[in-house]
């Protein structure tokens, strides 16, 4: 679990690399493209609106989400001596979640 605490409508996601398997069962190595699927590990409290209320967040921790590939920021965090990669994005960059 990350120690990052996102602000407002930002979401912290642990990227999930999908393996590509051919029809014959051969697993292809990861591509160099940024992943577009991940697991939510932290959520902000929501964007502050003009009336000082907060906009609701549509995802929660552990949700699997799909997002636009090039609208994210990548962070590398040292956790227990190991470097972990996380993605930080605004809620509006998330296109869908698994139900």
Order of alpha helices (4+ residues) and beta strands (2+ residues): beta-beta-beta-beta-beta-beta-beta-beta
